[in-house]
Amino acid sequence: MSAYNDRLETKFIHSSTSHDHTEHNTGAVNVPIYLSSTYHQKNFDQFGPYDYSRSGNPTRQILEDTIADLEGGQRGLAFASGMAAISAAFMLLSAGDHALVSKDVYGGTYRLITEMLGKYNIEHTFVNMTDLHETSSAIQPNTRVLYVETPSNPCLNITDIEGIVKLAKANDCLTFVDNTFMTPLYQNPLQLGADVVLHSATKFLSGHSDIIAGLAVTKTEELGEQLAFIQNSFGSILGVQDAYQLIQGIKTLGARLSQSSETAEKIAVHLNAYSLISEVYYPGLSFHDGYPIHARQSKGSGALLSFRLPNKPAAKAFVENIRLPVFAVSLGAVESILSCPATMSHAAMPEKEREARGITDGLLRLSVGLEHADDLIQDIDQALEAATQGMNTKGILL
């Protein structure tokens, strides 16, 4: 344990190099990439710390130790994708168990829960976790996990993590929190009492749209051992070169997310002034329903926002006229990424379920990158103007 209480921005850069997994300290400022599937054992009766890279790799171990340090947990685990991490976490459950899940979750999580868990006789209920009374009422005798996404995807609803944790502990349940949007820079669920924190590290932690990765951190070593057993058994590990690239991405997270978040707030305020846009979702806006809770449990508002246009034709016109943001699946990169959740991130969710969650055809999600704020706002203005010009007085695209 270090005697220094470095801030996260400093830890992002130095945490990975503070873990020495080499026999000889070379002084290299970057961790080595261990391209080895197997490891020579020097003793017949006693093996070393590594034997086969599915079970452990020194480069991946450095990444896992780094994310555990950043999240304040006991054990970190690196997976082949965010969904691999989430799936492994749900495998902590057994047949006959029940999971209580945030009503508005990422489409891939929704697909896993509705299409896969039932095959293993694991039950689920979706609930509005922004309402603690509704959540409490939905807990069943066999409930074992309360699964939280806050801010949620894509409408950025806010769940009171400490409130959920109290309900979970009172009912002998675990609390899982997807922390992809906030990252350790802005939100630390384990410090608020959660048991497992999950990341699609493809997004802000990596930041460059170049790898697919997932991370999990456990509050206790015991839970970490259980999750590590599942990871090893299923073989859903992160490759060593991707682990190295993710370590490099994490080093710049503080600077990247701080700048992107500052720009995102400017854009959210700007969009809110447009009559064509009926709603802007961003937890940094004082009129956001979850603003007080988010301000209490987080240190920043993040670089992601969503906004609602009247209909699909209006959204289509906006997308086809925007110049700078990439229109693509994913988020959290140095380039701004614009997406349509109804046809992208939440396409796996039936239309009726999407609409019940506010995921209409006119809803767009913007992940703000590192472009100059003025350039992005100017680009948004011209795209909105093009969309507006195509609307008649009844709000129908001509």
N, C-alpha and C positions, 0 to 999 in steps of 0.2 A: 504494500500500500504506500503510495507516494505521500511525502510529508507536505507536498504543495497542493493547494486547492485551485488548480487551474480552471479557467472558464472553458465552456464547451468549444468556443471558437478556436482556442489553443489546443484542446484535446483532439479536435478533428484532425489537426495536422500532425500531432506528435504521438497520439495514442498507439498507432500501429507499430511505430518504431521503438516503443518502450517495451515491447514483448520480444525478448531474445530467444529464438528457437534454433539457433545455430550453435555448433560446437565452438566455433571461433568467431569472436566479435570483430567483423571486418570494418565497421564504421560506415557501412553503406547507408545512405539516407533513404533508400527504398528497400522494401522487404524483398527477399529472393523469391523467385518462382520455382517451386519444386516440381519439376515435370517427371514424376516417378509414380508408377502405379503400385510398386511394392518396395520393401525395405529389407536390407540384409540384417539378420539377427546375429549378434556376436556371441550369444550364449545359448546353448542347447536348452537349458532349463528356464531361462528368464528372458523374455522378449523386451525390446525397447518400447518407447512411447508410440511408435508407428509401425504397423505391419502391412497394411493394405489401404490404399488411399480412399476407398469407399468409407472406411472406418475412421480415417483421420489423415490429414495432409498438413504439413507445417504452414504452408501459405494460407490455406483455408482456416487453420487454427488461429492465425494472427488476426484474420478478419473477424472470426467469431469472438475472440477475446476483446477486440476493439469495440464491436457493437455492444457487448455485455458491459464494458466499461462506460460507454456513452449513455446507455439506458439505465445504468445503475443496477444491473441484474447480476445473477450468479453464473449464468450459463448462456452463451450465445451459440446459435446454430445457423449455418448458411445453406440454403436450399437452391434447387435449380430454377425456381420461380417463386413469385409471391404466392401463387395458388398452391404450390408444393408445400410451402411453409404453413399456409392456412389448413390444407388438407391434413398435414401431419398433426397439427394441433387438435383437430377434431378427432383424430385417431386415438387421442387420450381417453376418449369415451368408450363405453362398452355397449353391447346389445342391451336394449331395454332402457338406456339412458335417454334423457330429453335435453335439448338445447333451446335456450331462449335467445332469439337473434334480433338485432336491430332491423326494423321494417325496411329501411332504405340502406341496402348494402350494395356493394359492387356486383355487377351482373354475374361475374364468374363465381363469386361466393354464393350468390343465390342459386346458380345452377348446381354447384356442389351439394348444397344443402337439400335442394328439392329433388334432384335426380340421383344422387349417389348415397347419401347417408341412410335413406330408407332401406336400401339393399342390405345394410348391416343392422337393421332393426333399431336405428337411432332416430328418435322422434324429434320434431322441431316445431316451434311456434314463432312466427314473426310478430313483433310488437313495437309500438311507438315508444322507444326508450327515452325520448325526451320527456315523457310523462312517467314519473316514478311510481305513481299509484297504479297506472295501467300495467306497468312492468311487474310490480309486486303481485298484482292479482293474477298474472299469467304464470307465475311460478308454480310448478307441480311437484308432487312428492318425489318424482324421479328426475327432476331438473338437476343437471350437474354443471352446466356452463351457461354463463351470460356473455354473449358475444356482442361487442360494441364496435361501431365505426363512428368516430367523431373527430373532425367534421365528417359527415356522411357524404357518400358519392351518389348523385352529383349535386344535390340541393343543399349541401353543407349544413344540415341540421346538427345541433349540438346536444350531446348527451352529458349529463353530470356524472363524470367517472367516479367520484367519491360516493355519490348517492347510489350508483349501481353496485359498487364494491360493498357498501353496507348491506344492501339487500342480499348480495351473493353470500357474504360471510354468515348472515343470519340464517341462511338456508343451506349451508354447507356446500356452496357452489364455487366453482372457479370463475374468474373474470378474464376474458380474452379481449384485448383492444388492438384494433388495426390502427397503427400510428403513421401510416404512409404519408398522409398529407402534411402533418405537422413536423415529423422527424424529431429526433432528440433535441434539436435546437430550440423548438418551441413548446414541446409537450413531453412529459415524462410519466406515462401511466403507471409504471411500477412504483414510483414514489407516491402515487395517489392510491396505492393499494392493489392494483391489478396483479394477476398472477403470470400472464403471458402477454408480451407485446409483439406484434407482427408488423412486418414491412414488406411491401413490394419494393425491393431495393432497386428495381429497374427504374424507378421514378426519381425522386429528388436526391436520394442518397448517391446514386450513380451520376445522374444529371447530364448525360451526354447521348442518350438514345442509342447506346452501342452494346448493351448487355441485357440479358434477362436474369433476374436474381431475386431471391427471397430471403428474409432474415427473421429469426425468432429469438426472443430473449426471455428467460424464465426468472421469476423472483427468487426461487429456491433451487439449490443444487439437486434436491430429490426430483423435482419436476423436470429439471434439465436432463437428468439421467434417463428419465422415462421418454422424453422427447428425442434424445440422442439415440435410444434404442430403436425408436420408430424410424428415424432418419436412416440409420444403418440398415435396418431390415428392409425398407422400401428402396433404398439406394438413391434417394432423391437429393443428391448432393450437388453443390455448386462446383463447377469445373475450376481448376486451379488458375487458368489465365483470366477467367471472369472474376475470380476472387481478387486477383491482383488489381484488375482494372477498377473494381469496386472500392478497394482500399484507396486508390488514387482519387476516385471521385469524391469520397468522403472528405478528403483533405480540403477541398474547396467549398464544402457545403455551406459553411457559415457565410462566406462572402456571396455565394450565388443566391442562397435563399433570402438573405437580407435585402439584396438589391431587387430581386424579383417580387418580394412581398411589398416593398415600398411602391413599386410600379403598379402592382395589382390593386392596391388601395386607391391609387389615383384613378385607375381605369374604372373601378367599381363606382366611385363617386361620380365620375363623368357619365357613365352609362345610366345612372339613376336619373339624370336630368332629361333623358329622351322619352318623349311621349309614346314612341313606337314600342318601347320596352316596358312590359307590364311589371316585371319583377327582376330584381338583382339580388343574387345570393352571395354574400361575402360576410364572414363572421366579424370582420373589422368595422362594419357599418353599425352605428349605434342603434339603429332601428331593427337590426336583425334580432329575431326572437331569442336566439341563444346567446346574444352578445354578453350579458352579465356573467353567465356561467363560463363561457369561453375565456373571457378576460380574467376570470379567477383561476382557471386551471391551465391556462396556456400563456406563453410569453410573447406570442406573435399571432398574426392572423393568416399567414401563409400566402402562397402565390397562386392559389386557385380560386376561380369565381365562376358562377354560372349566371345566365340571364335568359329571360323568356321573351321571345318574339311571338307575334299573334298566331302564327301557323307555320306549317312546313314550307309553303312557297316563300314566305318572308325569310325563313331561316336559310333556304336554298339560295335566295338572291344575295343574302349577306355573305354566305360562304363563298359563292362564286365571284364575289367582287373584292373580298379581302385579299391583301397582297402578302403581308409579312408572315403571319402565323401559318404553320404547316397544318393542313387539315388531315388529321390522322388520329388513330388510336393511341393511347398512352398520354403521359403528362410528366411534368417535373424536369424538363430538359432545359439546356441553355437557349434553345430556340422556343419561341412561343408555339403552343400546340392548341389548335381549335378542334373541338369534336362535337358530334351530335350524339348524345348518350342513347337516344332511342334506337339508333341504327348501328351504334358502335359498342360502347362499354356495357350497355344494358340490353343488347339485342337478344340475349338469351332469355330475357324476362318476357312473359306474355304481355301483349298490349294492354289488357285490362289491368294487370298488376302494375305495369309502368305508370299508367295514367292515375291509378290510385295513389301513387307515390309522387305525383307531380312531374313525371318524366314525359312531357308532351313532345310532339313532333317539332314544336317551335323552341324547345329548350336547347341552348348551346352552352358548352363548358369551355372555358379558356384557361389554360395553364400558361402563366406569364413567364417569359424567359428573360434574357439579359439585354434585349434590344433597348434602345433609348426610349424612355416613356413617351416623349413627345411624338416620336415616329409611330409608335403603336397607336396612340390616341388619334393621330391624324389619319392613319390607315383605317381605324375603326369608324371614324366619322364619315369617310368617303364610302365605305361599304354600307353603312346605315342610310346614308343619303340615297344610294342606288336602290336599296330595298324600299325606302320610303316613296321614291318616285314611281315605283311600280304598284303602289297601293291606291285604291280609290277611297272615297270618303267613308265607306263602310269597312275599311280595313282589309279588303280583299285584293290580292295581287292581280293586277291586270294582265 
